[in-house]
Amino acid sequence: MSDEHEHGWHGENALTVAPSKPKLKHPPKYRVLMMNDDYTPMDFVIEVLQDLFSMGHDSATKTMMQVHREGKAPCGLYTYEIAEAKVEQANSYAQQHGHPLQCTMEEE
């Protein structure tokens, strides 16, 4: 009798090892922040928050007031590429309209 039969390592008795699934990490998130300045009109800030960050009017107004009172406020949490694009869109849009409004991003 062979060793295979004695140890049960053949046919239906064969052991199979499932490959382990790699543990996937979620990509880091980045917070887009809007910074206060003394020149950009409040209505324009609300417009940017609604159009570029998909906020409703009430949420945009609250965020605008937070920017005004605290010097900055979060506009959203995104993956790096999306956060980077949002910052570029907001800054470019403000510049095109003659406003010094600035957004930045930071890792969460």
N, C-alpha and C positions, 0 to 999 in steps of 0.2 A: 504494500500500500504506500502511496506517495505522501509527502508531507502536506500537499494541498488538501487531501481528504481528511487528514487527521485534525487540521486546524480550521476547517470549514471556510476556506478562502476561495471557493469557486462557485459558479452557477448562481443559484438563488441566494446562497448564503454569503455572497460577496458583499463586503462593506463598501459603501460609497461615501465619499466626503464631498459635501456641497461646498463650492467655493465661497469664501466669506465675502460679504458685500462690503465695499469700501465705505467708510463713514464720510459722508459728504458734509462739508461745512457750508453754511450760508455765506454768500458774499457779504463783505462789510457794508454797512449802510452809512450814508453821508447826509448830514443835515444841511439844508440850504438856509442861510440866514440873510435877512434883509437888514441893512444898516440905515440908521437915521442920518439925515442931513438937514440943513436949515433952509433949503431952497425948493425941494420937490413938493409940489402941491399934494395934499392928502388925497384928493380925488384921483390923481394919477397913480398913486400908490395902490389904492383900491382897485383901479383898473388892471394894473399889473398882476395883483394877487388873484383877481378873478380870471383874467385871460390866460396867464401863464402857469398859474398854480391851481387852477380849477376850484377856487374857493367860491362859496356862495357869498352874497352881499354882506350878510351879518358876520360871517367868519372873517371875511376880508377887512371889514371895518374894525373888528376887535384886534386883528393882527396889526393893522395900520396903527391903531392907538397904542399897542404894545411897543411897536417900533418907535413911535413918537415919545412915549414916556420913559422907556427903558434903554433906548439907544439901539436896540436890535430885537429881532423876533424870528422864530423859525417859520419857514414857509412850507416845509415838507421834508420827508425822509426818503432817500432814493439810493439806488446802486450808484457807484462812482460815475459811470458814463452818463447816466440820466441827470445826476446832480450837476455834473460839469456842464451839460447842455443847458439846463435850466438857468444856471448862473450866467452863462454866455448870452442866452436869449434875453434875460432880464436886463443885464448891463447894456447890451447892444440896443435894445428897445428904448431904454431910458436915454441913452446917448443920442439916438436918432430923433428923439423928441426934445432935446436940449435940456435934459435934467441930469443932475449928478448922482442920482439914485444908484446904489451899489448893492449887489448881493455877493456873498461869499459862501464857502462850504467848509464843513469840518466833519471829521470822522466821528461817528456816534460812540 
